[in-house]
Amino acid sequence: MGTLGAAAMATLMIAVVLLTVHAAPPTVATDHVVGGSMWSIPLRDDLYLSWSYNTTFYAGDNLGEPLGFSCIAFCNSTLLTPPHPRSVFRFPIGFYDVVQVSRREYEDCTADDPYNINNFRVPPAVVPLDYKGMRYYVCSVGNYCKLGMKFHVTIQPR
């Protein structure tokens, strides 16, 4: 290889190194543990709302908790081998659910006309945050929403 070929190769190597170093890091979806623990009636009625105000959400993230060995008690008799790559809401079947609702329904703690027919009534419930915007979620069982089982998220573009 001549002097010109060696210089071209050196220039190419430097360009590759610079592009590698300065390339933007890959964006990775985050799995958010709603409220920091299992989805259930909170001790403070503002627990989930406070949590959502202090958390940043991006399109592509998931709401829920990493599914591990502890899921076996709550996963509707489905045995999953940990580590499982999904995020879920864990709750005993029939006691709670997660329903996406309008702002009005969120404020009134109702779920008469939920947005998604495939709401999250059977655990484990995976709640993907697919696109930017505001989402409202409540538990539609009994008066649990009025006891604090509700929150909303603002999803930022990635």
Residue pairs with C-beta under 8 A, 6 or more apart in sequence:
1 9
27 58
27 60
27 158
29 58
29 60
29 61
29 62
30 57
30 58
30 61
30 62
31 61
31 62
31 64
31 65
31 66
31 87
32 55
32 57
32 61
32 62
32 63
32 64
32 87
33 64
33 65
33 66
34 48
34 51
34 63
34 64
34 65
34 89
34 151
35 42
35 47
35 48
35 51
35 151
36 51
38 65
38 90
38 91
39 89
39 90
39 91
39 96
39 98
39 139
39 149
40 91
40 96
40 149
41 144
41 147
41 148
41 149
42 48
42 147
42 148
42 149
44 50
44 148
45 147
45 148
46 148
47 148
48 148
48 149
48 150
48 151
49 148
49 150
49 151
49 152
51 151
52 151
52 152
52 153
55 153
56 156
57 129
57 153
57 154
57 155
57 156
58 129
58 155
58 156
58 157
58 158
59 129
59 130
59 131
59 132
59 155
59 156
59 157
59 158
60 128
60 129
60 130
60 158
61 128
61 129
61 155
62 86
62 87
62 126
62 127
62 128
62 129
63 87
63 89
63 98
63 127
63 129
63 137
63 153
64 86
64 87
64 88
64 89
64 90
64 124
64 125
64 126
64 127
65 87
65 88
65 89
65 90
66 83
66 84
66 87
67 75
67 80
67 82
67 83
67 84
67 86
67 87
67 88
67 90
67 124
68 82
68 83
68 84
69 82
70 90
71 80
71 82
71 84
71 88
71 90
71 124
72 79
72 80
74 90
74 91
74 92
74 93
74 123
74 124
75 90
75 123
75 124
76 93
76 122
76 123
76 124
78 124
86 124
86 126
87 126
88 123
88 124
88 125
88 126
89 98
89 120
89 123
89 124
89 125
89 126
89 127
90 123
90 124
91 97
91 123
91 125
92 123
93 122
93 123
95 141
96 139
96 141
96 144
96 149
97 119
97 120
97 121
97 125
97 139
97 140
97 141
98 119
98 120
98 121
98 125
98 127
98 137
98 139
99 111
99 114
99 119
99 120
99 121
99 137
99 138
99 139
99 140
100 114
100 115
100 116
100 119
100 135
100 136
100 137
101 110
101 111
101 113
101 114
101 115
101 136
101 137
101 138
102 113
102 115
102 136
103 134
103 136
103 152
105 111
105 112
105 113
105 114
105 136
105 138
106 136
106 137
106 138
106 150
106 152
109 138
109 143
109 145
109 146
109 150
110 145
111 138
111 140
111 145
114 140
119 140
120 126
120 127
127 137
129 135
129 153
129 155
131 155
132 155
132 156
132 157
133 154
133 155
134 152
134 153
134 154
134 155
135 152
135 153
135 155
136 150
136 152
137 150
137 151
137 152
137 153
138 145
138 149
138 150
139 145
139 149
139 150
